[in-house]
Structures are given as C-alpha cells and as structure tokens.
Amino acid sequence: MHRHGEEERLTAAELGAALGERASLVQFSSAFCAPCRATRRILGEVAGLVPGVAHIEIDAEARLELVRDLGVRRTPTVLVLDSGGRVVRRAAGQPRKADVIAALGEAV
C-alpha cells in the first residue's frame, strides 16, 4: 500500500487481480454477508455497462492485512479506483447503482 500524503493507491499485485483499463470497483466481502451478494450483483452490472471498468471482489477474512491497511471496518466496503489504482471514492454498506455510476464519473 503506497500512501503519499492522503493518496491511497492499490496495485494489481495487492488486489490479486488486474486493474480495469479505465477504473476498478473493489469490493470487500465476507462469507455470511447478505448485502455483499446484492453489492456483487450491482457492481457486476455496472462493470458490464461501462467499458474498461473491472469489478474485483476480495474476501476480507482471507486478506486481513489489506483490510487493516485500508481501514475497512465492515462488509461490504466498496473502493472506486482510477486507472492508476488511486482510491477516488469509498463507501461502506450496499451502494445504490446510481451512486456507483456517479462515483465512476470521478474516476474515469
């Protein structure tokens, strides 16, 4: 995790998946989290609608170090990254599709 000033950046290596060409929707989930399933569906739909956007889901329990580094306190937590992996938006809880699309507007 590279933190210069307030800027948080994530790499493909840290995420265990390739970043989207234009932006990435990173979702932290846990096994028994019902809102995580709905969030997976919403983010998958948005990633399918917007070219160059990747949806990356991370099992919070399997990646506790990353969770601690990022200060993720509940699931689902969604991070919106720009093409360089910079965190431009974060939200805890199940997002609304319109809010995800709006947040992507800041990233691309």
C-alpha distances in whole Angstrom, upper triangle without the diagonal:
4,6,10,12,12,10,7,6,6,8,11,10,8,10,13,15,16,15,18,20,20,18,16,17,15,17,16,19,21,25,27,26,28,27,24,27,28,24,24,27,27,23,25,28,26,24,28,29,27,26,23,21,19,19,17,17,15,17,16,18,17,13,13,10,8,11,11,7,8,12,14,17,19,20,20,17,17,14,15,13,15,16,13,10,11,11,15,16,16,19,20,23,25,25,28,28,29,26,24,26,26,22,22,24,21,19,21
4,6,10,10,8,6,6,7,9,13,12,10,13,16,17,17,16,19,20,20,18,17,18,17,19,19,22,25,28,30,29,31,29,27,29,30,27,26,29,28,25,27,30,27,25,29,30,27,27,23,22,21,21,19,20,19,21,19,22,21,17,17,14,12,14,14,10,11,14,16,20,22,23,23,19,18,15,16,14,15,15,12,10,10,11,14,16,17,20,21,25,27,26,29,29,30,27,24,26,26,22,22,24,21,18,21
4,6,7,6,5,7,9,12,16,16,14,16,19,20,20,18,21,22,21,19,18,19,18,20,19,23,25,29,31,29,32,29,27,30,31,27,27,30,29,26,28,30,28,26,30,31,28,28,25,23,22,23,21,22,20,22,20,23,22,19,18,15,13,15,14,10,10,13,16,19,21,23,23,19,18,15,16,14,15,17,14,12,10,11,13,15,16,19,21,24,26,26,28,29,29,26,24,26,25,21,22,23,20,18,21
4,6,5,7,9,12,14,18,18,17,19,22,23,22,20,22,23,22,20,20,21,20,23,23,26,29,33,35,33,35,32,30,33,33,30,30,33,31,28,30,33,30,28,32,32,29,29,26,25,24,25,24,25,24,26,24,27,26,22,22,19,17,18,17,14,14,16,19,22,25,26,26,22,21,18,18,16,16,17,14,13,11,12,14,17,18,21,23,27,29,28,30,31,30,27,26,27,26,22,22,24,20,19,21
4,6,8,11,15,17,21,22,19,21,25,25,25,22,24,25,23,22,22,23,22,24,24,27,30,33,35,33,35,32,31,34,34,30,31,34,32,29,31,33,30,29,33,33,30,31,28,26,26,26,25,26,25,27,25,28,28,24,23,20,18,19,18,15,14,16,19,22,24,26,26,22,21,18,18,17,17,19,16,15,12,13,14,16,17,20,22,26,28,27,30,30,30,26,25,27,25,22,23,23,20,19,22
4,6,10,13,16,20,21,19,20,23,24,23,21,22,23,22,19,19,20,19,21,21,24,27,31,32,30,32,29,27,31,30,27,28,30,28,26,29,30,27,27,30,30,28,28,26,24,24,24,23,24,23,25,23,26,26,22,22,19,17,17,16,13,12,13,16,19,21,23,23,19,18,15,15,14,15,18,15,14,11,10,11,13,13,17,19,23,25,24,26,27,26,23,22,24,22,18,20,21,17,16,20
4,6,10,13,17,18,16,17,20,21,20,17,19,20,18,16,16,17,16,19,19,23,26,30,31,29,31,28,26,29,29,25,26,28,26,23,26,28,25,24,28,28,25,25,22,21,21,21,20,22,21,23,22,25,25,21,21,19,16,17,16,13,11,14,16,19,21,22,22,18,17,13,13,11,12,14,12,10,7,7,9,11,13,16,19,22,24,23,25,25,25,22,20,22,20,17,17,18,15,14,17
4,7,10,14,15,12,13,17,17,17,15,17,18,17,15,14,15,13,16,16,20,23,26,28,26,28,25,23,26,26,22,23,26,24,21,23,26,23,22,25,26,23,24,21,19,18,18,17,18,17,20,18,21,21,17,17,15,12,13,13,10,8,11,13,17,19,19,19,15,14,11,11,9,11,13,11,8,6,6,9,10,11,14,17,20,22,21,24,24,24,21,19,21,20,16,17,18,15,14,17
4,7,10,12,10,11,14,14,14,12,14,15,15,13,12,13,12,15,16,20,23,26,28,26,28,26,23,26,26,22,22,25,24,20,22,24,22,20,24,25,22,22,18,17,16,16,15,17,16,19,18,21,20,17,17,15,12,14,15,11,10,14,15,18,20,20,19,16,14,11,11,8,9,10,8,5,4,6,9,12,13,16,18,21,23,22,24,24,24,22,19,21,20,17,16,18,15,13,15
4,7,8,6,7,10,11,11,9,12,14,14,12,10,12,10,13,14,17,20,23,26,24,26,24,21,23,24,21,20,23,22,18,20,23,21,18,22,23,21,21,17,15,14,14,12,14,13,16,15,18,17,14,15,13,10,12,14,11,10,14,14,18,19,19,18,15,13,10,11,8,10,10,8,5,6,8,11,13,13,16,18,21,22,21,24,23,24,22,19,21,21,17,16,19,17,14,16
4,5,5,6,8,9,8,8,11,13,14,12,11,13,12,15,15,19,21,24,27,26,28,26,23,25,26,22,21,24,23,20,20,23,21,19,22,24,21,20,16,15,13,14,12,14,14,17,17,19,18,15,17,15,12,14,16,13,13,17,17,21,22,21,20,18,16,13,13,10,11,10,8,6,9,11,14,16,16,19,21,23,24,23,26,25,26,24,21,22,23,20,18,21,19,16,17
4,5,5,6,5,5,6,10,12,14,12,10,13,11,14,15,18,21,23,26,25,27,25,22,23,24,21,19,22,22,18,18,22,20,17,20,22,20,19,15,14,11,12,10,13,12,15,16,19,17,14,17,16,13,16,18,16,15,19,18,22,22,21,20,18,16,14,14,11,12,11,10,8,12,13,16,18,18,20,22,24,24,23,26,25,26,24,21,22,24,20,19,21,20,17,18
4,5,5,7,8,10,13,15,17,16,14,16,13,16,16,19,21,23,26,26,28,27,23,25,26,23,21,24,25,21,21,25,23,20,23,25,23,22,19,17,15,15,12,14,13,15,16,18,15,13,15,14,12,15,17,15,15,19,19,22,23,22,21,19,18,16,17,14,16,15,13,11,14,15,19,20,20,22,23,25,26,26,28,28,29,27,24,26,27,24,22,25,24,20,21
4,6,8,10,11,14,17,18,16,13,14,12,14,13,16,18,21,24,23,25,24,21,23,25,21,20,23,23,20,21,24,23,20,23,26,24,23,20,18,15,15,12,12,11,13,13,15,13,10,12,10,8,11,13,11,12,15,15,18,19,19,18,16,16,14,15,13,15,15,13,10,13,13,17,18,17,20,20,22,23,23,26,26,28,26,22,24,26,22,21,24,23,19,21
4,5,8,8,12,15,16,14,11,11,8,10,11,13,16,18,21,20,22,21,18,19,21,18,16,19,20,16,17,20,19,17,20,22,21,20,17,15,12,11,8,9,8,11,11,14,12,9,12,12,9,11,14,12,12,15,14,18,18,16,16,14,13,12,13,11,14,14,13,10,13,13,16,16,16,18,18,20,20,21,23,23,25,23,20,21,23,20,19,22,21,18,19
4,7,9,13,16,18,16,13,13,11,13,13,15,17,18,22,21,23,23,19,20,22,20,17,20,21,18,17,21,21,18,20,23,22,21,18,16,13,12,9,10,9,11,13,15,12,10,14,13,11,14,17,15,15,18,17,20,20,19,18,17,16,15,16,15,17,16,15,13,16,16,19,20,19,21,21,22,23,23,26,25,27,26,22,24,26,23,21,24,24,20,22
4,6,9,12,15,13,10,11,10,12,13,15,18,20,23,22,24,22,19,19,21,18,16,18,19,16,15,18,18,15,17,20,18,17,14,13,9,9,7,9,10,13,15,17,15,13,17,17,14,16,19,18,17,20,19,22,21,19,18,17,15,14,15,13,15,13,14,12,15,16,18,19,19,20,21,22,22,22,24,23,25,24,20,21,23,21,19,22,22,18,19
4,6,9,12,11,9,11,11,14,16,18,21,23,26,25,26,25,21,22,23,20,17,19,20,16,15,18,17,14,16,18,16,15,11,11,8,10,8,12,13,16,18,21,18,17,20,19,16,19,21,20,19,22,21,24,24,22,20,19,17,15,14,12,13,11,11,10,14,15,18,19,19,21,23,24,23,23,24,23,25,23,20,20,22,20,17,20,20,16,16
4,6,8,7,6,9,9,13,15,18,21,24,26,25,26,24,21,21,22,19,17,19,18,15,15,17,15,12,15,17,14,13,9,8,6,9,8,12,13,17,18,21,20,18,20,20,16,18,21,19,17,21,20,23,23,21,19,17,15,12,11,9,9,7,8,7,11,12,14,16,16,19,21,22,22,21,22,20,22,21,17,17,19,17,14,17,16,13,13
4,5,5,5,8,10,14,17,19,23,25,27,25,26,24,21,21,21,18,16,18,17,13,13,15,13,9,12,13,11,9,5,5,4,8,9,13,15,19,20,24,22,21,23,23,19,21,24,22,20,23,21,25,24,22,20,18,15,13,11,9,8,6,9,9,12,13,14,15,17,19,21,22,21,20,21,18,20,19,15,15,17,15,12,14,15,11,10
4,6,8,12,14,17,20,23,26,29,31,29,29,27,24,25,24,21,20,21,19,16,16,17,15,11,13,14,11,8,5,6,8,11,13,17,19,23,24,27,26,24,27,26,22,24,27,24,22,26,25,28,28,26,23,22,18,16,13,11,9,6,9,10,13,15,15,17,19,22,24,26,24,22,23,20,21,21,17,16,18,16,13,14,15,11,9
4,7,11,13,17,20,23,27,29,31,29,29,26,24,24,24,20,19,20,18,15,15,16,13,11,13,13,9,8,5,6,8,12,14,17,19,23,24,28,27,25,27,26,23,24,26,24,22,25,24,27,27,25,22,20,17,14,11,9,6,5,8,10,11,13,13,15,17,19,22,24,23,20,21,18,18,18,14,13,14,13,9,10,11,8,6
4,7,10,13,16,19,23,26,28,25,25,23,20,21,21,17,16,18,16,12,13,14,11,9,12,13,9,9,7,5,7,9,11,14,16,20,21,25,24,22,24,23,20,20,23,21,18,21,20,23,23,21,19,17,13,10,7,6,4,5,8,8,9,10,10,11,13,16,19,20,19,17,18,16,16,15,12,11,13,10,7,10,10,6,6
4,6,10,13,16,19,22,24,22,22,20,17,18,18,14,13,15,14,10,11,13,11,8,12,13,11,11,8,5,5,6,7,10,13,16,17,21,20,18,20,20,17,17,20,19,16,19,17,20,20,18,16,14,10,8,6,5,7,7,9,8,10,9,10,11,12,14,16,18,17,15,17,15,16,15,11,12,14,11,9,12,12,9,10
4,6,10,13,16,19,21,18,19,16,13,15,14,11,10,12,11,7,9,11,9,8,12,13,11,13,11,7,6,5,6,8,11,14,15,19,19,17,19,19,16,16,19,18,15,17,15,18,16,14,12,10,7,6,5,6,9,11,13,10,11,10,11,10,10,11,13,14,13,12,13,12,14,12,9,10,12,10,8,12,12,10,12
4,7,10,13,16,18,16,17,15,12,14,14,11,10,13,12,9,11,14,12,11,14,16,15,16,14,11,8,6,5,6,7,11,11,15,15,13,15,16,12,12,15,15,12,14,12,15,14,12,10,8,6,5,6,8,11,12,13,10,11,10,11,10,9,11,12,13,13,12,15,15,17,15,11,14,15,13,12,16,15,13,15
4,6,10,13,15,12,14,11,8,11,11,8,8,11,11,8,10,14,13,12,15,17,17,18,17,13,11,8,6,5,6,9,9,13,13,12,14,15,12,11,15,15,12,14,11,13,11,8,6,6,5,7,9,11,14,16,17,14,15,12,14,12,10,10,10,10,10,11,14,14,17,15,12,15,17,14,14,18,18,16,18
4,7,11,13,11,13,11,8,11,13,10,10,14,14,12,14,17,17,16,19,21,21,22,20,17,14,11,9,6,5,6,5,9,10,9,11,13,10,8,12,13,11,11,8,10,8,6,5,5,6,8,12,13,17,19,19,16,16,14,16,14,11,11,9,10,11,13,16,17,20,17,15,18,20,17,17,21,20,19,21
4,7,9,7,10,9,6,8,11,9,9,12,14,12,14,17,17,17,20,22,22,24,23,19,16,13,10,7,6,5,6,8,10,10,12,14,13,10,14,16,14,14,10,11,8,5,5,7,9,12,15,17,21,22,23,19,20,18,19,17,14,13,11,10,11,13,16,17,20,19,17,20,22,19,20,24,23,22,24
4,6,6,9,10,7,10,13,12,11,15,16,16,17,20,21,21,23,25,26,27,26,23,20,16,14,10,8,6,6,6,9,10,11,15,14,12,15,17,16,15,12,12,9,6,8,10,13,15,19,21,24,26,26,23,23,21,23,21,17,16,13,12,13,16,19,20,24,22,20,23,25,23,24,27,27,26,28
4,6,9,11,8,9,13,13,12,15,17,17,18,21,22,22,24,26,27,29,28,24,21,18,16,12,11,8,9,8,10,13,14,17,17,15,18,21,19,19,16,15,12,10,11,14,16,19,22,24,27,28,29,26,27,24,26,24,21,19,16,15,15,18,21,22,26,24,22,26,28,26,26,30,30,29,31
4,6,9,8,9,12,13,13,16,18,18,19,22,23,24,25,28,29,31,30,27,24,20,18,15,14,11,11,11,14,16,16,20,20,17,20,23,21,20,17,15,12,10,11,14,17,20,23,26,29,31,32,28,29,26,28,25,22,19,16,14,14,18,20,22,25,24,23,26,28,27,27,31,31,30,32
4,6,5,7,9,10,11,13,15,16,17,19,20,21,23,25,26,28,28,24,22,18,17,13,13,11,11,12,15,16,16,20,19,16,19,21,19,18,15,13,10,7,8,11,14,17,20,23,27,28,29,26,26,23,25,22,18,16,13,10,10,14,17,19,22,21,19,23,25,23,24,28,28,27,29
4,5,6,7,9,10,12,13,15,16,17,19,20,22,24,25,28,28,24,22,18,18,14,15,14,14,15,18,19,20,23,22,19,22,24,22,21,17,16,12,10,9,13,15,19,21,24,27,29,31,27,28,25,26,22,19,17,14,11,10,13,15,17,20,20,19,22,24,23,24,27,28,27,29
4,5,5,6,9,10,10,12,14,15,16,18,20,21,22,25,25,21,20,16,16,13,14,14,14,16,19,19,20,23,21,18,21,23,20,19,16,15,11,8,7,10,12,16,18,21,24,27,28,25,25,22,22,19,16,13,11,7,6,9,11,13,17,16,15,18,20,19,20,24,24,24,26
4,5,5,6,9,10,10,12,14,15,16,18,20,21,23,23,19,17,13,13,10,11,10,11,13,15,16,17,20,18,16,19,21,18,18,14,14,10,7,5,9,10,14,16,19,22,24,25,22,23,20,21,18,15,13,11,8,7,10,13,14,17,16,15,18,20,19,19,23,23,22,24
4,5,5,6,9,10,11,13,14,15,17,19,20,22,23,19,17,13,13,11,13,12,14,16,17,18,20,23,21,19,22,24,21,21,18,18,14,11,9,12,13,16,18,21,24,25,27,24,25,22,23,20,18,16,14,11,9,12,13,14,18,17,16,18,21,20,20,24,25,24,25
4,5,5,6,9,10,11,13,14,15,17,19,21,22,18,17,14,15,13,15,15,16,19,20,21,22,25,23,21,24,25,22,22,19,19,15,12,10,12,12,16,17,20,23,25,27,24,25,22,22,19,17,15,13,10,7,9,10,11,14,14,13,16,18,18,18,22,23,22,24
4,5,5,6,8,10,11,12,14,15,16,19,19,16,14,11,12,10,12,13,14,17,19,19,20,22,20,18,21,22,19,19,16,16,13,10,7,9,9,12,13,16,19,21,23,21,21,18,18,16,14,11,11,8,6,7,9,9,13,12,10,13,16,15,15,19,20,19,21
4,6,5,6,9,10,10,12,14,15,18,18,14,12,8,9,8,11,12,14,17,17,18,20,22,19,18,22,22,20,20,17,18,15,12,9,11,10,13,14,16,19,20,23,20,21,19,19,17,15,14,13,12,9,10,12,11,15,15,12,14,17,16,16,19,21,19,21
4,6,5,6,9,10,10,12,15,17,18,15,13,10,12,11,14,16,18,20,21,21,24,26,23,22,25,26,23,24,20,21,18,15,12,14,13,16,16,18,21,22,25,22,23,21,21,19,18,16,16,14,11,11,11,10,14,14,12,14,17,17,16,20,21,20,21
4,5,5,6,9,10,11,12,15,16,13,13,10,12,12,15,17,19,22,23,22,24,26,23,22,25,26,22,23,20,21,18,15,12,13,11,14,14,17,19,20,23,21,22,19,19,16,15,14,14,12,9,8,8,6,10,11,9,10,13,14,13,16,18,18,18
4,5,5,6,8,10,11,13,13,10,9,6,9,10,13,15,17,20,21,20,22,24,21,19,23,23,20,21,18,20,17,14,11,12,9,11,11,13,15,17,19,17,18,16,16,14,13,13,14,13,10,9,10,8,11,11,8,9,13,12,11,14,16,15,16
4,6,5,6,9,10,12,13,10,8,6,9,10,14,16,18,21,21,21,24,25,22,21,25,25,22,24,21,23,20,17,14,15,12,14,13,15,17,18,20,19,20,19,19,17,17,16,17,16,13,12,13,10,13,14,11,12,15,15,13,17,19,17,17
4,6,5,6,9,11,13,11,11,9,13,14,17,20,22,25,25,25,27,29,25,25,28,28,25,26,23,25,22,19,16,17,15,16,15,17,18,19,22,21,22,21,20,19,18,18,19,17,14,13,12,9,11,13,10,10,14,15,13,16,18,17,17
4,5,5,6,9,11,8,9,9,12,14,17,20,22,25,25,25,27,28,24,24,27,27,23,25,22,24,22,19,16,16,13,14,12,14,15,16,19,18,19,18,17,16,16,16,17,17,14,12,11,7,9,11,8,7,11,11,9,12,15,14,13
4,5,5,7,8,5,6,6,10,12,16,19,21,24,24,23,25,26,23,23,26,25,23,25,22,24,22,20,17,16,13,13,11,13,13,14,17,16,18,17,16,16,16,17,19,18,16,14,14,11,13,13,10,9,13,13,10,13,15,13,13
4,6,7,9,8,8,9,13,15,18,21,24,27,26,26,28,30,26,26,30,29,26,28,26,28,26,22,20,20,17,17,15,16,17,17,20,19,21,21,20,20,20,20,22,21,18,16,16,12,14,16,13,12,15,16,13,15,18,16,15
4,6,9,9,11,11,15,17,21,24,26,29,29,28,31,32,28,28,31,31,27,29,27,29,27,24,21,21,18,18,16,17,17,17,21,20,22,21,20,19,20,20,22,22,19,16,15,11,12,14,12,10,13,14,12,13,16,15,14
4,6,6,9,11,15,17,21,24,26,29,29,28,30,30,27,27,30,29,26,28,26,28,27,24,21,20,17,16,13,14,13,13,17,17,18,18,17,17,19,20,22,22,20,17,16,12,13,14,11,9,12,12,9,10,13,12,10
4,6,9,12,15,18,21,25,27,30,29,28,31,31,27,28,31,29,27,29,27,30,29,26,24,23,19,18,15,15,13,12,16,17,19,19,18,19,21,22,25,25,23,20,19,16,17,17,14,12,15,15,11,13,15,13,10
4,7,10,13,16,19,23,25,28,27,25,28,28,24,25,28,27,24,27,25,29,27,25,23,21,18,16,13,12,11,9,13,13,16,17,16,18,19,21,24,24,23,20,20,17,18,18,15,13,16,15,11,13,14,11,9
4,7,10,13,16,20,21,25,24,23,25,25,22,22,25,24,21,24,22,25,24,21,19,18,14,13,10,10,9,9,12,12,14,14,14,15,16,18,20,21,19,17,17,14,15,15,12,11,13,12,9,11,13,10,9
4,6,10,13,16,18,22,21,19,22,22,19,20,23,22,19,22,20,23,22,19,17,16,13,12,10,10,11,10,13,11,14,14,15,15,16,17,19,19,18,16,18,15,17,17,13,13,16,14,11,14,15,12,12
4,7,10,13,15,19,18,17,20,21,17,17,21,20,18,20,18,20,19,16,13,13,10,10,10,10,12,13,15,13,15,14,15,14,14,15,16,16,15,14,15,13,16,15,12,13,16,14,12,15,16,14,14
4,7,10,12,15,14,13,16,17,14,14,18,17,15,18,15,18,17,14,12,12,10,10,10,11,13,13,15,12,15,14,16,15,14,15,16,16,15,15,17,16,19,18,14,16,18,16,14,18,18,15,17
4,7,9,12,12,11,14,16,13,13,16,17,15,17,14,16,14,11,10,10,9,10,12,13,16,17,18,15,17,15,17,16,14,14,14,14,14,14,17,17,20,18,15,17,20,17,17,20,21,18,20
4,6,9,8,7,10,12,10,10,13,14,13,14,12,14,13,10,10,10,10,11,14,14,18,18,19,15,17,15,18,17,15,15,14,15,15,16,19,19,22,21,18,20,22,20,19,23,22,20,22
4,6,5,6,9,12,10,10,13,15,14,15,12,13,12,10,10,11,12,14,17,18,21,22,22,19,20,19,21,20,17,17,15,15,16,18,21,21,25,23,20,23,25,22,22,26,26,23,26
4,5,5,6,9,8,6,10,12,11,11,9,10,9,8,9,10,12,13,17,18,21,23,22,19,20,18,20,18,15,15,13,14,15,18,21,22,25,23,20,24,25,22,23,26,25,23,26
4,6,6,9,10,8,11,14,14,14,11,12,11,10,12,13,15,17,20,21,25,26,26,22,23,21,24,22,19,18,16,17,18,21,24,25,28,26,24,27,29,26,26,30,29,27,30
4,6,9,9,9,12,14,14,15,13,14,14,13,14,15,17,18,21,21,24,25,24,21,22,21,24,23,20,20,19,19,21,23,26,27,30,28,25,28,30,27,27,30,30,27,29
4,6,6,6,9,10,11,12,11,13,13,13,14,13,15,15,18,18,22,22,21,18,19,18,21,20,18,18,17,19,20,22,25,26,29,26,24,27,28,25,25,28,27,25,27
4,5,5,6,9,10,10,9,11,12,12,14,14,16,16,19,20,23,24,23,20,20,19,22,21,18,18,17,18,20,22,26,27,30,27,25,28,29,26,26,30,28,26,29
4,5,5,6,9,10,10,12,14,15,17,15,17,16,19,19,22,23,22,18,19,17,21,20,18,19,18,20,23,24,28,29,31,28,26,29,29,26,26,29,28,25,28
4,5,5,6,8,9,12,13,14,14,13,14,13,16,15,18,20,18,14,15,14,17,17,15,16,16,18,20,21,25,26,27,25,22,25,26,22,22,26,24,22,24
4,6,5,6,5,8,10,10,12,10,12,12,15,16,19,21,20,16,16,14,17,16,13,14,13,15,17,19,23,24,26,23,21,24,25,21,22,25,24,22,25
4,5,5,6,8,11,13,15,13,15,14,18,18,21,23,22,18,17,16,19,18,15,16,15,17,20,22,25,27,28,25,24,27,27,23,24,27,25,24,27
4,6,8,11,14,15,16,14,15,13,16,16,19,21,19,15,15,13,16,16,14,16,16,19,21,22,26,27,28,25,23,26,26,22,23,26,23,22,25
4,6,9,11,13,13,10,11,10,13,13,16,18,17,13,12,10,13,13,10,12,12,16,18,19,22,23,24,21,19,22,22,19,20,22,20,18,22
4,6,9,12,13,10,12,12,15,16,19,22,20,17,15,13,15,14,11,12,11,14,17,18,22,24,25,21,20,24,23,20,21,24,22,21,24
4,6,8,9,7,9,10,14,15,19,21,21,17,16,13,15,13,10,10,8,11,14,15,19,21,23,19,18,22,22,18,20,23,21,20,24
4,7,9,8,11,13,17,19,22,25,24,21,20,16,18,16,12,11,8,10,14,16,19,22,24,20,20,23,23,21,22,25,24,23,27
4,6,6,10,13,16,19,22,25,25,21,21,17,19,16,12,10,7,8,11,13,17,19,22,19,18,22,22,20,22,25,24,23,26
3,5,9,12,15,18,21,24,24,21,20,17,19,16,12,10,7,7,9,11,15,17,20,17,16,20,21,19,20,23,23,22,25
4,6,10,13,16,20,22,23,19,19,16,17,14,11,9,6,5,6,9,13,14,17,15,13,17,18,16,18,21,21,20,23
4,7,10,13,17,19,20,16,16,13,14,11,7,6,4,6,8,9,13,14,16,14,12,16,17,14,15,19,18,17,20
4,7,10,13,16,17,14,13,10,11,8,6,5,6,8,8,8,11,12,14,11,9,13,14,11,12,15,15,14,16
4,6,10,13,13,10,10,6,8,6,4,7,9,11,12,11,14,14,15,12,10,13,13,10,10,14,12,11,14
4,7,10,11,9,8,6,6,5,6,9,12,14,14,12,14,13,14,11,8,10,11,7,7,10,9,7,10
4,7,7,5,5,5,6,7,9,12,15,17,17,15,17,16,17,15,12,13,13,10,8,11,9,6,9
4,5,5,5,7,7,9,12,15,18,21,20,18,19,18,18,16,13,13,13,10,8,10,8,5,6
4,6,7,10,10,13,15,19,22,24,23,21,22,20,20,19,16,16,16,14,11,12,11,8,7
4,6,9,11,14,16,19,22,25,25,23,24,23,23,21,18,18,19,16,14,15,13,10,10
4,6,9,11,13,16,19,21,22,20,22,21,22,20,17,17,18,14,13,15,13,10,11
4,6,9,11,15,18,21,21,20,22,21,21,19,16,17,17,13,12,14,11,9,11
4,6,7,11,14,17,18,16,19,19,19,16,14,15,15,11,11,13,11,9,12
4,7,11,14,17,18,15,17,17,16,13,12,13,12,8,9,10,7,6,10
4,7,11,13,14,12,14,14,14,11,10,12,10,7,9,11,8,8,12
4,7,10,12,10,13,14,15,11,10,13,12,9,11,14,12,12,15
4,7,8,7,11,13,13,10,10,13,13,10,13,15,14,14,18
4,7,8,11,14,15,12,12,16,16,14,16,19,18,18,21
4,6,10,13,15,12,12,16,16,15,17,20,20,20,23
4,7,9,12,10,10,14,15,14,16,19,19,19,22
4,6,8,7,7,10,11,11,13,15,16,16,19
4,5,5,6,9,10,11,13,15,16,17,19
4,5,5,6,9,10,11,13,15,16,17
4,5,5,6,9,10,11,13,15,16
4,5,5,6,9,10,11,13,15
4,5,5,6,9,10,11,12
4,5,5,6,9,10,11
4,5,5,7,9,11
4,5,5,7,9
4,5,5,6
4,5,6
4,6
4
